[in-house]
């Protein structure tokens, strides 16, 4: 591990310039809708390539791409079940959530999760959902950029601050230029770069270095500890269920998923895009054919590596020649950026649509809204990255918003889609009490080893059912948007 060669740096710089160029092209291209619709909803005409590519790039992201290498190093093939759980969740979301959300969005031109909850329940429930989702995804912007930058800089010898500044500047530039359409367009490039960089470069070279499949099996079978990496059943069913309970709800409350559904040109495109993200992209293509194998190569070639999380970047610097190293590093940077930009544009949409337009300036023109969107992109992006880097304790507090949202929004979201008897009062108090109890449980140290989110789900579910059965629907609730195909 050491400094990148100048050629590798040039390749990464060219990649960054390509992302900015895409953002600029989107900004100057002719819009099929108003400027704000284009910026926040990508003109609602995204085809299958951009819908699928953006869904996949956003979900795979820096966390999964790096973490899966670590799981491959420590768990081997069985670690790929983590991505299988995400894939199953995506497929279920494609059939259960996407159709109703897309029909709602097309009928009323909805933009955000706040709009969604306001339409089904009432404005106060919509505002609460918007704030929680916005804060949750705002937190991820800084976390993604900094985690990825520190990892890359730590193993390749690049200054941490410089890496963060450059990556952050690139994200803010193309997102501020083109909004969601630029994000979805760059996501396609980023997921292609990631898959090509790993599947066509890193994996073949890895197989060559370990002596093919037989060589990998022989090296890992040399000790009982590493031989378990070849066992598909090394992960217990309890652990797999835990993964499912953590990942499945995210697909239903993610602003990134909702935005891709809104942006798709029709219901079929939205459903197929989310489905293909789960299968075959996440599993088996990404899970087995990319990062799990990378981690196993690292275990075979670098068995003394102290931290499994460093398996992927350590292997890259150990086996790849000059030039290819830069391309593969760009692929992993792409994974980080593709999640960060989606979290950023989602937070911007929440702020502009649910707070600035609805509460601060209801008479804002399209021009004023697009100006507010670009300013919000820069300000929120700098705040997210700066706070996470310079004041981590503040971000720890903001992370409670994610715990609150994850626990409080899941069952109200299911009720929004499938339970006609659910009322605005039931949803509001379910979010408030479920999310609040999850935060309190977390602050208390998670008694009995029960996660704060799980504790919150219990309270949220009970509150939703009891309060809904005790209250009536209010005039604001638009049940026909979700329980009628007309």
N, C-alpha and C positions, 0 to 999 in steps of 0.2 A: 504493500500500500504506500502511495506517495503522491507527489504532485502530478496533475494531469499534464500530458504533453501538449505543446502549443496547437498541434493539429486537432486534438480532441477538444480543446477550448474553442477553436474556430468552428468546429461542427456544432457544438452546443449553441454558440452565438448565432449561427445561421438558423438553427431551429427556432430560437427565440424570435428572430426577425421574421420568420415565416408566420408565427402566431400573430405578431403585431400587424403584418401585412393583411392577414385574413380579417382582423378587426377593422382595419382601415377600409378594405374593400366593402365590407358589410355596411359601414357607416355611409359611404358615398353612393352605394347602389340604390336603385329606385325601389321605393317601398310599395307593397301592395295594399298596405293599410296605413293608418296614421303612424306618426313617429313613435308615440308611446306604445301603441300596440306592437310595433316592430321590436322596440327595445325590450319590452316586458313579456311579450307573448310570441316573439319570432314570427309575426304575421299569421300565426295559426295555420301554416301551410308546410310544415316540415315533413319531408318524405321519410321512407323507411330507413335510409342510410343514416341520416342525421339523427333521427329519433333513436334508433338502436345504438349507434355509435356514442351518442351523448349519454344515454342511460348506462351503457356499459362502462364508459370512461369514468363517469361520476361515481358509480358504485365500486368499481375495482379500486380506483384511487391509490393514493400513496400508502394509506394504512394497510389495505389488503395486499398490495403488491410487495411491500417490504415484510409484512407480518407472515405472509404465506411462505416466503423464503425461510423465515425463522422456524415455522412449523415443519417445513420440509427437513430442516436440519435436525430438529429435536424429535419429530414424530413420524417423518417419512410419508409414505402414501396415505396413511390414515389421517394426516393433517388436511388432506384435500377435502375431507368431509365438511370442513368449515365452509368452504365455498359451495359445496353441494347443498348445504342448508340455505345459504343465500340464494342459490339458484332455484330451489324449491319455493322459497318465499317469493321470488320474482314471478315465477309461473303462477302461483296462487293469486298474487296481486293482479296479474294480467287478466285473469278471468273474473275475480271477485270485485276488484276496485275500479279498474280502468274504465270499463264500459259506462258505469254510472257517472263517474267524474267527468268523462269526456262529453257525455250527453248534456250534463249540467253546464259545462263550460261553453259548449257551442250554442246552447239556447240563450244564455244570458250574458255571454262574453265575460265570464268570470276569470279573474287573474291569479288569485292567491288562495291559500288555505283559509285565510280570514274571510274572503268572499264565500267560500264553500260553506263554512260553519254559519255565517250570517244568513245565507239563503235557506239552509235547512232548519236552523233554530231561530236565533235573533241576533241583533247587532252587538249586544254586550258579549255574547258567547263568541261571536266572530272576532271581536276585538281581542278578547283574551287569547283565543287560539292563535291569532296573528302575532301577537307580542311574544308568546312562548316559542312559536316556531321560528320567528325572526331572530330572537336571542340565541336559540339553540344553534342555528346554522351560522350565525355571526361568529360564535365561538370557534366553530370548525375552520373558519378561514385562516385565522392566525395559527391555529394548531397544526393544520396541514402544511402550511408554508414553512413554519419553523422546524417541525419534526423532520420533514424531508430535507431542508437545508442543512440542519445540524448533522444528519446522518451522512449526506453526501460530502459535506465539508470535512467531517471528522475522518473519513476513510480515504479521502482523496487529497487532503492537505489544503483545501481552499478555506479562506477566512470565513467564519460563520456569518458575521455581520454583512459582509459583501454578498454572500450567497443569498441571504434573506432579502437584502435590498434589491438585488437584481431580479430575483424571482417574483418578489412582490410588485416591483415596477412593471414587469411584463404583464402580469395578471391585470393590474389596474388599468393599464393602457388599452389592451384590446377589449376588456369588458366595458370600460367607459365609452369606447368608440361605438361598439355594436350591440351591447346588451346581450340578451339571451340568444339572439341569432348568431352573434359572434362566438359566444360560449359554445353553442351546439356545433358550430362549424369547426372551431378549433378542437373540440372534443373528438371529432372524427379523425383528425390528423393525429391527435394524441393517442387514441386507442390503437390506431394502425401502427404508430411508431413503437408503442409498447409491445404489441404482439409480434411485430417483425423483429424488433431488437432482441426479444427473448427467444421466440420460436425459431427464427431463421438464422440467428447468430449465436446467442449464448448457449442454447440447448445443444445444437450440433457440435459446437466446440467443446462443451462440457462432456458430451458422450465420447468425443475423440480423446480427450485427456484422461478419462477413466477407463478407456479400453472397451467402449460399447456397453450394451446392456449386460453382457456376461461379466465384463470387468467391474461394473458398478455393483452387481450382485456379489461378486467375489470379495470386493473390498469391504462392503458393508457386512458381509457374513463372517468376517474375520473375528468379530467379537460379539458376544451375546447382546451387549448394549446397543450396538449399531445394527445388529441383525433385525431388531424389532422394527426398524424403519421400513422393512419390506413387508410387514404385516398390515394388511388393510383394516384389521380389526383391533388395532392397538388402542384406539380411542373408545372409551366405554359409552354405552348408550345414554347413560346419565349425562355425560359431558356433551354429547351430541344434542340431547334435548335442551340442555342449558344454552347451547349456541342458538338453537331454534328460537327459544323464548326471548333471546336478546336481539336477534336479527329480524325475525318476521315482523314485529310491530313497526320497525323503522320504515319498511316499504310502504306502510299505510299512512304514516304521518310525515313523510319526507317532503319538504317543499320542492326538492329537486325532482322527485317522481311526479308530483302534481304539475309542475311546470312543463315537463316533457309531454305529459298527456295533453295539457292545454295547447301546446305548440304543434302537436301532430296534426296533419291535414284532415284526418278523419278517424273514426273509432277503430277501424281495422288496423290502420297504421300504428295507432297508440298501443293497442293490445299486442300486436305482433312485435313491436319494438321492445316492449317490456319482457315478453315471452322469450325472444331470442337472446336478450341480455342474460337471462337465467340459463337457458339451454339453447345452443351449446356453448355460448361464449364463456360464461363464468365456470360452468362445469359441463363437460370435462376439459374443454380447450385450455382455459386459463389455469384452473386449479391443478390439473395433472401435467398438462403439456408445457407449462411455463414454470411458475415459481416453486411448486413443490419439488420438481426435479432439480431446479437450481439449488435449493437447500440441501437436497441429497447429494448433489455433486460436491457442494462445499463440505459436507460431512465426510465424504470419501477422500477429498483432496486436502482439506484443512481441518482435520479432526480435533485439533487443539484450540480452535476458535473459542474464546471465552464467552462471547455473547451471541446467541443464535440470531438476534436481530441484525447482526452485522454480516450474516451469511451471504446475502445477495451482493452487497457492494464489495465485500472482501473477495468473493469469487470473481467478480468482474475485473478487478484490478490484478488478480492473480493469473487469469488465463487468457484475457483478450489482448490482442495486439493494438498498437497505436492506430487511431482512427476508428476502429470498431468499438474501442472503449468509450470514446466520446458519443457515439451513436446510441449505445446501450445506456450510458448514463443519462443521455437526453430522454430515453424511453422512460426511465424511472422518474426523472423530473416531470415528464409529461403526466405520469400517474398522479403526482402530487398536485400539479396545476389543475388537472381536470376535475378534481374534487373541490379544490379551493375556489375556483372560478364559479362553479355551480352554487356553492354555499353563499358566495358573495352576491351573485345576481338574484338569488332567492331572497336574501335579506333586504336587498335594495327594493325589490318588488313589494315586499311587506311594508317597508317604510314609506315608499312613495304612494302606493295604492291605499293602504289601510290606515295610515297615520296622516301623511301630508295632505292627500287629496280629500279623504273623508272627514278629517277633523280640523285641519289647519286652513286649507284653501280649497273648498268645494267648487269654487268657480274657476279654478285654474284651467288655462287653455292647454292645448296639446303641446305647444311650444314651451310653456312654463313647466309642464310635467316632464318633458324630455330633459330640460335643463336641470330640474331637481333630481332626475334619475342619474345624470352624469356626475353631478356634485356629490350625491349620496354614495355613488360607487367609489369615488376617490376618498371621501371622508371616512366612510364605514370601513373600507379596506385598510386605510392607514391605521385607524383605531384598532381594528382587529389584530393586525400584525404587531403594531407597536405595544399594545397592552399585553399580548401574550409573551412578547420578547422582554419587555422592560418591567412589567408589573404583573408577574405570574399569579400573585395572590388575588388580584382583581378577576383574572380569568377563572380562577378556581371558584369564585363566587358566581360568575356568569354561568359556569358549568352546572350549577344547581338549576338553572333555567332548563337545561337539557333534561336533567333528571325529572324536573317538574313536568315538562312537556311529554316526555316519553311515557311517564306513568299516567298522566292525566288525560292525554288526548286519544290513546289507543281505543279504549272501549267506546267513548263518544263517537269516534270515527266509524267504528263498526256499526253502531246504532244509527248514525247518519245514513249509512248505506243500506242497512238491512232490517232495522226495527222501526216500523212505522209508529209504534206506540211511544217511542222515546220523545220526550218533550224538551222544550228549551230550558226549563228549570232543571230538569234531570241532567241534561248535558252540562249546563253551567256549573252546578254544584259537584258533578262528577269530576270535571276538570280541576276545580278549585280544591276540593277535599282530597281527591286521589293524588294530584300532584303535590299538594302541600304535605300530605302524610309521607310521601316518598322522600321529600327533602328532610323532614324532621327525622325520619327513620335513618337516613344516611348520616345526618349530623350526630345522631345518638350512637353511631358506630355499627349500624346494621346488626342489631341483636339477633341471637340464634343463627347467625350466618345467613340470614335472609336478606337478599338485595333490596335496596330501597325501592327500586322499580317494581319488584314483585309485590312488596307490601302495599305500594301505591295502587297497583292494579286491583288488588282485593278490595280496597276501600272505594276505588273508582267504580268498579263493577256493581258493588252493593248499592252505592249511592245512586248510580244511574237508574237501576231497576226500581228501587224503592221510591225515589222522588218522582220518577216518570209515572209510576202507577198511582201516585197520590196527587198528581197535578194534571191539568188539561193543556192542550195545545193553545198557543197564542196566535193572534192574527198574522204575525210576522213569518210564521213557519210556512214554507212553500213545499208541502209534501209532494205535490204533483211533479216537481222537478226530479224527484228521485224514485218515485214509485209509480211512474207512468211512462210508457215508451212513446207516447204521442208528442 
